[in-house]
């Protein structure tokens, strides 16, 4: 049996176990429900998704959600790459993460945001 075929079989088995494991234990199934709820709640186009925002020089954020509400917060940690920006924000006791890619914000906006966050 060739190496490529063994890798395909291994990946198929690992994928099958990952998909079926939550059915084996109720807490694992509950974990999957929470993950799916979070994905669909913040999916692009949903009311909880971030559709715009403003950041100032003190790294204070104002984000507009899909339902039109504005949420304020503070950037507490950040990872800035040329192709991805990851922000960890805090609003009161609530902490959340935000991924921003240049395809979603436009190349020029992404460049200006990177410049602002690297100061």
Phi and psi in degrees as a GROMACS rama.xvg file:
@    title "Ramachandran Plot"
@    xaxis  label "Phi"
@    yaxis  label "Psi"
@TYPE xy
-75.0465  160.085  UNK-2
-61.8347  -41.8533  UNK-3
-61.5621  -40.2878  UNK-4
-67.644  -39.4279  UNK-5
-63.2074  -39.9969  UNK-6
-64.113  -42.9561  UNK-7
-61.5333  -42.7867  UNK-8
-65.0262  -44.5308  UNK-9
-60.3035  -46.8813  UNK-10
-64.328  -36.1175  UNK-11
-64.0352  -42.2723  UNK-12
-66.3924  -45.5943  UNK-13
-61.9149  -41.5612  UNK-14
-63.6393  -43.3003  UNK-15
-61.5776  -43.2118  UNK-16
-64.4504  -41.9466  UNK-17
-63.7195  -34.8728  UNK-18
-79.46  -30.8078  UNK-19
-94.7004  -18.6496  UNK-20
-57.892  -39.8902  UNK-21
-61.7355  -22.2018  UNK-22
-76.6637  -16.933  UNK-23
-77.7378  -26.3219  UNK-24
-139.819  133.57  UNK-25
-59.5498  -35.73  UNK-26
-68.6369  -34.4108  UNK-27
-66.9372  -39.0472  UNK-28
-64.4211  -40.6652  UNK-29
-62.7398  -38.5783  UNK-30
-60.7699  -42.7512  UNK-31
-63.7006  -37.6661  UNK-32
-62.2246  -43.0615  UNK-33
-63.0333  -41.7795  UNK-34
-62.7336  -47.0953  UNK-35
-64.9753  -38.559  UNK-36
-60.6693  -45.1417  UNK-37
-63.7697  -40.1678  UNK-38
-62.9426  -48.2513  UNK-39
-74.3338  -26.3459  UNK-40
-70.6368  -33.9272  UNK-41
-111.149  13.4935  UNK-42
-64.2835  143.489  UNK-43
-53.5297  131.08  UNK-44
96.8784  -13.5319  UNK-45
-85.1075  161.987  UNK-46
-61.4565  -28.2089  UNK-47
-88.5929  -4.70705  UNK-48
-74.8111  144.767  UNK-49
-80.708  125.469  UNK-50
-114.592  -8.47442  UNK-51
-171.265  171.352  UNK-52
-177.798  167.706  UNK-53
-134.605  138.134  UNK-54
-127.787  140.276  UNK-55
-105.238  -178.499  UNK-56
-68.9459  -17.3515  UNK-57
-91.2124  8.59444  UNK-58
64.9543  29.4557  UNK-59
-84.9167  137.984  UNK-60
-115.773  141.646  UNK-61
-125.815  118.722  UNK-62
-115.586  137.193  UNK-63
-100.01  127.223  UNK-64
-88.0799  171.446  UNK-65
-64.2515  -25.3085  UNK-66
-88.3328  4.44713  UNK-67
93.3492  -7.93343  UNK-68
-77.6738  147.531  UNK-69
-102.425  136.696  UNK-70
-121.462  132.047  UNK-71
-101.644  153.8  UNK-72
-169.268  177.743  UNK-73
-123.334  134.746  UNK-74
-76.7045  118.294  UNK-75
-101.849  -22.1839  UNK-76
-156.02  153.018  UNK-77
-152.729  149.557  UNK-78
-126.035  120.427  UNK-79
-118.181  113.342  UNK-80
-120.14  166.819  UNK-81
-67.6221  -25.6068  UNK-82
-112.024  -0.746032  UNK-83
-160.658  140.563  UNK-84
-123.743  127.41  UNK-85
-116.512  121.727  UNK-86
-115.615  135.609  UNK-87
-105.272  119.564  UNK-88
-116.962  155.582  UNK-89
-131.604  130.858  UNK-90
-128.884  98.254  UNK-91
69.2657  -122.307  UNK-92
-92.6146  -10.7518  UNK-93
-85.5123  126.044  UNK-94
-111.543  142.947  UNK-95
-149.95  166.15  UNK-96
-115.774  152.999  UNK-97
-139.527  124.625  UNK-98
-104.7  129.217  UNK-99
-126.952  121.757  UNK-100
-111.602  153.133  UNK-101
-62.8649  -26.3044  UNK-102
-67.1864  -27.3514  UNK-103
-87.5569  -21.6892  UNK-104
-119.073  -8.79092  UNK-105
92.5937  144.841  UNK-106
-60.9692  -45.4698  UNK-107
-67.5082  -43.642  UNK-108
-62.8156  -40.0593  UNK-109
-64.1683  -41.3065  UNK-110
-63.8706  -43.7988  UNK-111
-64.9491  -39.3231  UNK-112
-65.5983  -42.8317  UNK-113
-58.8738  -44.1413  UNK-114
-62.5894  -42.2946  UNK-115
-64.604  -40.9354  UNK-116
-74.9854  -23.9445  UNK-117
-84.9264  -5.36081  UNK-118
